[in-house]
């Protein structure tokens, strides 16, 4: 019985989560398509979403499509309320995927929530706080969904650099720590160290 529970429970949980995602996506698009075209079948919304994603990607690959989508993005960025949500959401997705300019300067670790416990984070900027103290702004992702997380501002003396790339750190977070490098080198924070983007640009 114990072995059976250990075997079946993860399968059931996976099925429930995937079914919820399926029903959510299908429920968003299916009613509109059914009302417009009169066509209806199970999974219509999911199929429509996959088709839209494919068309968007295909359009982006074409020079004309890229210009059209770029114009559309500039229109969104010009809307006062929409750009407040769209701009940071777009940059966050680009930072995770590596498909555009990243907002992540480099991968760091901070000591939290107690002494001797380390958390992986992405340095996003450096600012100045009270009494002129330099603060590192660190985005700390949660596993296994790195798009949710929290932002910490702490003295740069409490931030440590690593040799990890964003892709390596993302793999580590997505796998829940299973895909962890054999060694993570932690060094004193260097504010003047080149960012990941600058380092890549300097490579021949």
Order of alpha helices (4+ residues) and beta strands (2+ residues): alpha-alpha-alpha-alpha-beta-beta-beta-beta-beta-alpha-beta-alpha
